[in-house]
Structure formats: C-alpha cells, structure tokens
Amino acid sequence: MQNDAENALIQWFKKNHEQLPWRLEPLSKKRSAYVVWISEIMLQQTQVASVKAHFLRWIQKFPNITELAKAKESTILKFWQGLGYYSRAKNILKTAKIIQEKYNEKFPETRQELEVLPGIGSYTAGAILSLAFHQNEAILDGNLIRIFSRFYALDFLPENAEQKKIYWNKAKSWAANKYAFLKNEALMELGRNICKVKNPKCDQCPLRPHCVSFLQNKIESRPPKKIKLYTPWYGVIFIAKSKDQKFLISEGSSFFLKNQKTFPHFSSSPSRAKGIPAEVDKWLQGAEIKTFRYGANIEHSITRYKIFMQTLFLEIKNNAPKTTHWISEKELFDLPSSLCKKVLQALEISPSKN
Ligand code: ADE
C-alpha cells in the first residue's frame, strides 16, 4: 500500500511542483550540494516566498564555497537580513571555511561527516545527501512529521528518543529506494501546500486513498498540538545619541542575541519603568542626559524567548565616550537584526535628511 502511495506522490510532484530558484528542470537532474545546503538552511523556519529573493541575491554574491569562505561575517549578516535566526548565517560561514580547508571545497558525502558541521543537523544532512547526491537518505522536518502523523495515525510527536525513532523509521521507509530525492522533496511540498496545518486540501492529496486519518475522519486532530513553552523576558531597550551624533551599541552582552550588535538593554519587572532607570548609568559612563522619551512597547520572539520591551530614547550632552562602542547614523540604519529595526520604528527614528 505504501508503494502505491509513493508512486502517487511521485506522479503528483512531477505534475504539480512549484518552480523554485534552487530547483533544476527536469527534477531528475542532480543539484549542487552548495545550492541545496544554502536553500535548505534558508527554508528552516522561513516561508518559501521570503526565501526566494534572499536566495537569488545570495547566490549572485556568493556563487560558491570559495566566494563564501572569504566573506566577512558582517557581509554575510547583511545578506541574511530579514530571514531572522542569524546564528544560521554565522554557522554557514563557519561550515564554508571547514569545507574549504578540510575538504578542499568539496562537500563530504556521508551523514557522519555532514552532521558534525556547524548548523547541519540530521534534516539538512539528509536533504544534501538525497537532493544533491541522490543517496537513499531520509529527511524529517515539520512537514513530514505532520504527514506521517496523519498518514499512519500517530497520536504523538517525535519528542523522546523512542518517538523520534518511530518517525525516522517512517521517513527511512519513504527514502528506501532510488527515488528518495524526489519523494523527500515531494513530501516537503505536499506538507507545505496540501497537507497543511490548517485547512488541509485532502481533496487534492495523492496520499488520500491510504491516509488512515482521512479514512477515520481525524485529520484535524493530528498531529497532536504541542503546548508552546516560551520564556517571557521583560526589559527596557534604549538608543542613546551623543552630542557628536553617535549611537551607543552593545555587543555580546545579551543572552538572547549572542555576539550581535544591538542596542543596550536590561531586564526590568513586567510593570513599566518611568523616568530614567538606574541601569542606564552603567552604559553612559557618567555622560549627562539632555532629554529622554519612551516610545511604543515592542514584542519580539527570538528562539525560545518572547521579549516584551519598553523602548527609550536618550540624548546626552557629551560627545561619545571612547570607552564604549558608538556607531554612526549610517551604521545605525544598517544594523541587520530585526529587533533593532523594530526599536527604531517604535521610537520613530528615521534617517536624517542631510
Ligand atoms: N521546504 C523546505 N525545503 C523544501 C524543498 N526543498 N522543497 C519544497 N519545500 C521545502
């Protein structure tokens, strides 16, 4: 029965697949490991629509490992701007350097070697091995988990080792013959466009005749809902502007934005601060405050943190002290993180006209 479902899936994918900038026609063509790697990392936690333009820009700027490995981290981050989860971009650079130095710019072709590279887990390794090297290697991501939960009537998510093994074994069974590269990608696309979280389009699904949950009329209740656990973080984030038009930056002192330039911030109680919080002094190093104002409050999610922040703008009477890190206005508007952009917006700060 799975055989019939697999054939139906392949036929559906051949007929209905989207044209995407990282895909080659015909689908049977081998893709470069570099292209698979970059596109799959971009596609993690990010919608296909926003990946398309980023991917094209990236490939133009960094067409191969050679060009990528010599780029500066700040350039990489700029090209990642808008995709979020910036550790993905930093890991890409680390991995590019390892592939250049250790593997003479050629991607390793085993799961064992791939999975120890920064940012490459079992999903990405499986995607590279199947989509680029046409090996019979499995992948498992949120799309496949949803499909398998429904198709096989699994009322649990792959949370513990035993559950993960069950899901991975299902994934391996779909990748077990020579069309793994087609079926893996077809499953991802089916999950995205047909077997969707909400309002799945069962009437268009090639797996419907064999889908246990469809036959039981239980599609909506599978997979079971995960209780979302996030850690709330309350604080104040501020932009300080010096007399000589510089802006204060904090680097590496945040626990949720590691090693990234951002605005100084500190935790506070969920009740709102008024006036100038004492913590600000530590950053200003004795500089005197001329004016201050609060902007709109912002919410921002970074990995497992849900951040609730007050935004504050300060102007100081002095020039920027040399002991802390201050940047120009141009650099201010070039900061890559979406948190910084939100803060600028909440404080209604826009580039000056001159
Ligand atoms: N989602 C993530 N990777 C994908 C791919 N290669 N094709 C379709 N959807 C995807």
Boltz pocket constraint, residues with backbone or C-beta under 6 A from the ligand:
constraints:
  - pocket:
      binder: B
      contacts: [[A, 39], [A, 40], [A, 43], [A, 185], [A, 188], [A, 189], [A, 192]]
      max_distance: 6.0
